[in-house]
Amino acid sequence: QSVLTQPPSVSGAPGQRVTISCTGSSSNFGAGHDVHWYQHLPGTAPKLLIYGNNNRPSGVPDRFSGSKSGTSASLAITGLQAEDEADYYCQSYDSSLSGSVFGGGTKLTVL
Amino acid sequence: ELQLVESGGGLVQPGGSLRLSCAASVFTVSSNYMSWVRQAPGKGLEWVSLIYSGGTTSYADSVKGRFTISRDDSKNTLYLQMNSLRAEDTAVYYCARVLPALRGDYFDYWGQGTLVTVSS
C-alpha cells in the first residue's frame, strides 16, 4: 500500500485531456511538502515531468501541467498523444517517515 | 549529457549479499545528493536510501540495518551494499540524482536500473 494514492489506470483518445489524481495526507501534502511527477516507460529510466507542484523541466511540453491543493494533487495532460502512453508516478516527502514517498503509479492508455 | 549507469545486479539466494554500483558522468557525485529507488515486479516505485553531499545517510524502514549507501569520490560512483537479502527485495534498482528543494527534494536524473533477484 503506497503512502500516496493514485488510480491504477486512466485512458483517453488522442487529442483529449486526461487527469491523474494523487491523494496524500497531513504528513506529506498537508504538511506543506510539494508534489513531483515522473513518467516511466518499462525498461527505461524514469523521467522528471513536473517538480514543485507545477514546474516543468526544460524539454517537457506545456501539454503537461500539475497542481496541488490541500492533501491532493493532480497531473493534467492535454492534447493526448500516442507517445504519452506510460506509467505516471507522484512523489513527495513525508515528515512521519522522514523520507521520500511515491504513489502506486497510474498506467495511461491512449486509445 | 548527464548519465547514470547502474551495475551489479543479479541472482542471489535469500540471506545473501550484493553490491550495486552507479557510475556517474558529467557531474560530481560527492557534490550532490544521491538516492537509490527500487521497483518490485508489478509494483510502483519505492525510495530506498539517500546520501547527502556531506555524507549523512538515510534509509527506508524496510532496508534499515541491512543496506548501506556509500560513494567513492575518486571513481565518481555511488554504491548500495545489500546484506541479509530477502525475497521481497527483488526489484529493479535505480540510482538517481536528488535536487534539494525547500518543500521537498525530487529526482531529476535517473539511471536505467539493474535487476536484483533474490531466490533459492
HADDOCK unambig.tbl for C-alpha pairs under 7 A between the chains (distance, minus, plus):
assign (segid A and resid 32 and name CA) (segid B and resid 103 and name CA) 6.67 0.50 0.50
assign (segid A and resid 33 and name CA) (segid B and resid 103 and name CA) 4.69 0.50 0.50
assign (segid A and resid 33 and name CA) (segid B and resid 104 and name CA) 5.46 0.50 0.50
assign (segid A and resid 34 and name CA) (segid B and resid 103 and name CA) 5.50 0.50 0.50
assign (segid A and resid 34 and name CA) (segid B and resid 104 and name CA) 5.74 0.50 0.50
assign (segid A and resid 36 and name CA) (segid B and resid 106 and name CA) 6.74 0.50 0.50
assign (segid A and resid 44 and name CA) (segid B and resid 112 and name CA) 5.31 0.50 0.50
assign (segid A and resid 45 and name CA) (segid B and resid 110 and name CA) 5.57 0.50 0.50
assign (segid A and resid 45 and name CA) (segid B and resid 111 and name CA) 5.41 0.50 0.50
assign (segid A and resid 45 and name CA) (segid B and resid 112 and name CA) 4.38 0.50 0.50
assign (segid A and resid 45 and name CA) (segid B and resid 113 and name CA) 6.95 0.50 0.50
assign (segid A and resid 46 and name CA) (segid B and resid 110 and name CA) 6.18 0.50 0.50
assign (segid A and resid 48 and name CA) (segid B and resid 107 and name CA) 6.93 0.50 0.50
assign (segid A and resid 48 and name CA) (segid B and resid 108 and name CA) 5.64 0.50 0.50
assign (segid A and resid 92 and name CA) (segid B and resid 104 and name CA) 6.34 0.50 0.50
assign (segid A and resid 93 and name CA) (segid B and resid 104 and name CA) 5.42 0.50 0.50
assign (segid A and resid 99 and name CA) (segid B and resid 60 and name CA) 6.92 0.50 0.50
assign (segid A and resid 100 and name CA) (segid B and resid 47 and name CA) 6.07 0.50 0.50
assign (segid A and resid 101 and name CA) (segid B and resid 46 and name CA) 6.95 0.50 0.50
assign (segid A and resid 101 and name CA) (segid B and resid 47 and name CA) 6.46 0.50 0.50
assign (segid A and resid 102 and name CA) (segid B and resid 45 and name CA) 6.24 0.50 0.50
assign (segid A and resid 102 and name CA) (segid B and resid 46 and name CA) 6.40 0.50 0.50
assign (segid A and resid 104 and name CA) (segid B and resid 44 and name CA) 4.76 0.50 0.50
assign (segid A and resid 105 and name CA) (segid B and resid 44 and name CA) 5.65 0.50 0.50
